[in-house]
Amino acid sequence: MSNTIKRVAVLTSGGDAPGMNAAIRAVVRSCAYHNLECVGIYRGLQGLIEGDFELLGPRSVKNIINRGGTFLKSARSQEFRTKEGRQKAYDHLKNAKIDAMVVIGGDGTFTGANIFINEFDFPIVGLPGTIDNDINGTDFTIGYDTALNTVVEAIDKIRDTANSHNRLFLVEVMGRDAGDIALNAGIGAGAEEILIPEENMGKDRLISSLKRSKKSGKSSSIVVVAEGDQIGKNILGLADYIRKHLDEYEVKVTVLGHIQRGGSPSCYDRVLASRLGVGAIDALLDGQQGVMIGISHNKIVRVPFEEAIKGENKIDQDLIRVADITSV
């Protein structure tokens, strides 16, 4: 166990995700359990550069486990991309007598943290907080389960209207580079087709599939589209293409947008965030740095930042097969 760590900072960076507050709470209370001081950094990496710090205790994080978003706020920082900006951040950490830091965010956050470690040899561990579930080395990221449930609930409501009016709905969900939300929510909501960036279905195949659905007796259809899908320039262009080649349906478009980021975190996300937060302090006390705390086969794992942020997201081919079979 490390004897040099007395004060730990925690921040959230990048897009917010349900469960981030639960993760902050776990970090703060784990610090208290180990007789460490915990400092909250407001507004992410930008707040780090500006020294926007506040000492947090166990009661500072009461009644936040059920709240979405992040009470520490989040912000993207162009200044942190510069050597000068990172130097300011390091100076604030040393002046505040902070010995280590926990960062909660996605691959951009981990990339910046890894650069910071290499420049200043400052202990940092990361927690994967992103609804996209697009971080290597962990089965699930904080916020993903809640986002899935939000999407499925929305699609269930859209289907009521689709059935009532013989409509084809294109529902765009988040996932610029990863189709996990679209694929899993599509299966869970019974979508007729699911379009994801990892699998280029093609316009002709999509039209053929929708025509088969119509001939099979379906009076309405739901197509779930990840925002990073490559079939059309955007979902509105895709809707226009379908209207030109398929007049059997009235085509409507729904973009769920940032509703997917909000809301009270699910029980799974609260428990996951709590486990990862405790795991972060355990790792620091074990002398670890430059690692992400993830979960694999329901076990807490420590994954080097380089591994967590490298490579393309791999979609589950078994799930694609399930989607194809159950949409017949």
C-alpha angles and dihedrals in degrees: 000000000000114000094188098070113089103143127037128190126209130196141168120224139182122011116000120246133192108261097038090110090052089052092050089049092052092049093049095047093043088055090051091049090055094043093250127138117239126208122197117216114208124216097016121253092351090057088049090057091048096044095242095166135154130182111242129201134183092275091049089071101042118133095012101102090088096046125099124222120029125288089207087061124224135238139172114239125208089179091062088062088069127077090233092054093049090049090056089050092051092048091053091050093051093044089053089049092239113164102187141003141218116209122195116200146077138293094300090055091048092048091054091045092051092052089049092052092050092050100044106016088234117160112247132163125185138217119207106242111170133111092221095073088217101136119113119233099033128081093214138017127213110272098020097103093048092049090051092053091048091052095047091050091051093048091049089058093045090052090060089061093041091055092046095053106029090247137158111222124199107202116194117206131181119276114111093173103009132055100199095111094045095046098046096038090046092055092043093050095042097245118184093221135012121201117198134169093241093061120044102207096181128226097261093052090048092053091047091050093050091049090052090051090053093049091049090063103264110148095192138020140204120207116189113208125192109219090239095055112131102211096094135019085248138338093271091055090049090052090052091051092052092049090055095050103031119044096167092089137049101233120220131177129215122182110195094193121164094354083088092064097052138070138067111313118251120250089255092055092047092052093042092050091048093050093047093046092053089045091055094059091043089055094049091049088051089058095254124147137165093039136119118224107226141157127247124175087349092302126114111247136185113226124186112245090239090060095042094055101037131094135012124301111261115219120216106256091197089060091051089054091049090051092051094048098044095047093063 
